[in-house]
């Protein structure tokens, strides 16, 4: 299976040599990129406070403008009604009305205009009458002529300000118009600029202090968290999702560490036995203690144990590469079109002689549906062949003389392809069926040593299946034996 991982090895070598900075450089970059939580909180609070101050200032200016506008309109209306009543009572023509207006006591910011029925300006308290155009088309004048009273508001080009107008038609037919100019919204904002800047500065200063206090509070909450026992902390509710994730990760890391310790112990134990045998026989030969007729026999023992060790090391490397491919996403060509019937047939041909030596009948069956569709799946051809080889090899190894191994390729109703290997061997107790996929686990250790099994084959099958998104199951084969089945997901099928 080593060739299946050539792309993994090349990826690892490329990653080690192509422009990857040393670890110390990475750590320095990480230190430079690390940001301060307290600074981020302070900046956020400052920005939020400053934004709120600006929005409040704009809203205040708008409300102030509306209130002033309504009050000014109301005051202007009252003044106009009062002045019109006085003129109606004391004047009989335009000249008398103009004279009364000339001497009237009016606020300095109020403009008084007397307009004739044809729109001509007869009097204006703030502008030269001769320079004014006809006012007949002014909205407030038209409204006053028609209904007796009118009002309007617009930007005055004469006064260069926003102006409110209120008009009343007098008894003589003239129109009396009062106008008062007021600042625009922009003008209000300009008048409030200095106070706003002062308020904004105070708000920023206060927000900076508040941000610092809040950040220190949060930092203190985080600093007392016991990461070794995440769920035993008296932490705020908002931190519990993070602590629960930390607890899950710690549990996973502890489990991985325990698994790695067991794996290391198993590897040491499994390698120690053949090394002891090799060392013992080699020492007998080296010291000349072995009889000449036994040297060939001892050499055979040494060769056999060395082959067993080589097989075990190869399987360990395969498992290691599968782990790396699964955990780190290393490049493996998983888009090959693999025919399950062809892979199963190749496996049966390859292991036919081994089955014959063990007195086991090896058969292959491909369902009509699988044969018609060629039961092709997307994956890595060598991985799939390795899965099939390990399953069939185990079925032969743990069988009985005169037993049989049936290899079948099937299709589910939903189109999922399945590889099934059934044997009539010693079988697996129900309580051990999940453990057979663990590394170095053997149902019958003495049988495994006799047949050369390492306890890694089914672990390889499980890992390779996971990389293909497939599932592996084991069940009893009545009346005795076991059935292993690899089911590939339907979406990974590629029908020719």
Secondary structure, 3 states (H helix, E strand, C coil): CHHHHHHHHHHHHHHHHCCCCCHHHHHHHHHHHCCCHHHHHHHHHHHHHHHHHHHHHHHHHHHHHHHHHHHHHHHHHHHHHHHHHHHHHHCCCHHHHHHHHHHCCCCCCEEEEEECCCCCEEEECCCCHHHCCCCCCCHHHHHHHHHCEEEEEEEECCCCEEEEEEEEECCCCCEEEEEEEECCHHHHHHHCHHHHHHHHHHHHHHHHHHHHHHHHHHHHHHHCCCHHHHHHCCCCHHHHHHHHHHHHHHHHHHHHHHHHHHHHHHHHHHHHHHHHHHHHHHHHHHCCCCCHHHHHHHHHHHHHHHHHHHHHHHHHHHHHHHHHHHHHCCCCCCCEEEEHHHHHHHHHHHHHHHHHHCCCEEEEEECHHHHHHCCEEEECHHHHHHHHHHHHHHHHHCCCCCCEEEEEEEECCCCCEEEEEEECCCCCCHHHCCHHHCCCCCCCHHHHHHHCCCCCHHHHHHHHHHHCCCEEEEEECCCCCEEEEEECCHHHECCC
